[in-house]
């Protein structure tokens, strides 16, 4: 059996999909935003998947949980950058709403995984 690890997590799968879609979306932004808002969107969306992967590989409750919390912050940051893109008329309200829903799903899945970690940790510490 091949090791898949974090790549099997639904939060990673959905965050990766958002990251890929955003990479395409920012190609429609004005050139003057290439190293400004576009770069911030790329960085924050990449941070989500990178922190999921790093957290998963940490193998300790505290480290893993912390990296998933950082990923949660990064998806929220991405949502704010998209709001800015709409405010500056680079995307429509409808496009923002579509991406907001995708980001909210990632946020929900990250919260679910953090809750799973907390529940697992409490179960382990209760029995030891």
C-alpha positions in Angstrom: 0.0 0.0 0.0 1.3 3.4 -0.9 1.7 6.1 1.8 -0.7 8.9 1.1 -1.0 10.4 4.6 -2.1 14.1 4.5 -3.1 13.7 0.8 -6.1 11.6 1.9 -7.4 14.3 4.3 -10.5 15.9 2.9 -9.4 19.3 4.2 -6.2 18.9 2.2 -8.0 17.8 -0.9 -10.4 20.7 -0.8 -7.7 23.3 0.1 -5.6 22.0 -2.9 -8.5 22.4 -5.2 -9.0 26.0 -4.0 -5.3 26.8 -4.4 -5.4 25.5 -8.0 -8.5 27.4 -8.9 -7.1 30.6 -7.4 -3.9 30.2 -9.4 -6.1 30.4 -12.5 -8.3 33.2 -11.2 -5.4 35.6 -10.5 -4.2 35.4 -14.1 -7.2 37.6 -14.8 -6.0 40.4 -12.4 -4.3 43.5 -13.8 -0.5 43.3 -14.3 0.2 45.9 -11.6 -1.2 43.4 -9.0 1.2 40.7 -10.0 3.5 41.3 -7.0 0.9 42.7 -4.7 -2.6 41.2 -4.3 -2.0 38.3 -6.6 1.2 37.3 -4.8 -0.6 37.5 -1.4 -3.4 35.3 -2.7 -0.9 32.7 -4.0 1.1 32.8 -0.7 -1.9 32.5 1.6 -3.5 29.7 -0.4 -0.2 27.8 -0.6 0.2 28.2 3.1 -3.0 26.3 3.8 -1.9 23.1 2.0 1.7 23.5 3.2 0.7 23.8 6.8 -1.7 20.8 6.6 1.2 18.7 5.2 3.7 20.0 7.8 1.3 19.5 10.7 0.4 16.0 9.6 4.0 15.1 9.6 4.8 16.4 13.1 3.4 13.4 14.9 2.7 15.3 18.2 -0.7 16.6 19.2 0.5 20.1 20.0 2.6 20.6 16.9 0.0 19.0 14.6 -2.9 21.1 16.1 -0.8 24.3 15.8 -0.1 23.8 12.1 -3.8 23.1 11.4 -4.6 26.3 13.3 -2.1 28.2 11.1 -3.7 26.6 8.0 -7.1 27.9 9.3 -5.7 31.4 9.6 -4.3 31.2 6.1 -7.6 30.2 4.5 -9.3 33.1 6.4 -6.5 35.4 5.1 -7.2 34.1 1.5 -10.8 35.0 2.0 -9.9 38.6 2.9 -7.6 38.9 -0.1 -10.5 37.8 -2.3 -12.8 40.4 -0.6 -10.2 43.0 -1.5 -10.1 41.8 -5.1 -13.9 42.3 -5.2 -13.6 45.7 -3.6 -11.1 46.8 -6.2 -13.3 45.3 -8.9 -11.0 42.6 -10.1 -13.7 40.0 -9.4 -17.4 40.1 -9.3 -19.6 39.6 -6.2 -20.7 36.3 -7.7 -17.1 35.1 -8.1 -16.3 36.2 -4.5 -19.4 34.2 -3.2 -18.3 31.1 -5.1 -14.8 31.2 -3.7 -16.1 32.2 -0.3 -18.1 29.0 -0.2 -15.1 26.9 -1.3 -13.0 28.6 1.4 -15.7 28.1 4.1 -15.8 24.4 3.3 -12.0 24.2 3.9 -12.4 26.2 7.1 -15.2 23.8 8.3 -13.0 20.7 7.4 -10.0 22.2 9.2 -12.2 22.9 12.3 -13.4 19.3 12.1 -9.9 17.9 12.0 -8.8 20.1 14.9 -11.8 18.8 16.9 -10.9 15.3 16.0 -7.3 15.9 17.2 -8.7 17.3 20.5 -11.1 14.4 21.0 -8.3 11.9 20.3 -5.9 13.6 22.6 -8.4 13.7 25.5 -9.2 10.0 24.9 -5.4 9.1 25.1 -4.7 11.3 28.1 -7.8 10.0 29.9 -6.6 6.4 29.6 -3.0 6.9 30.4 
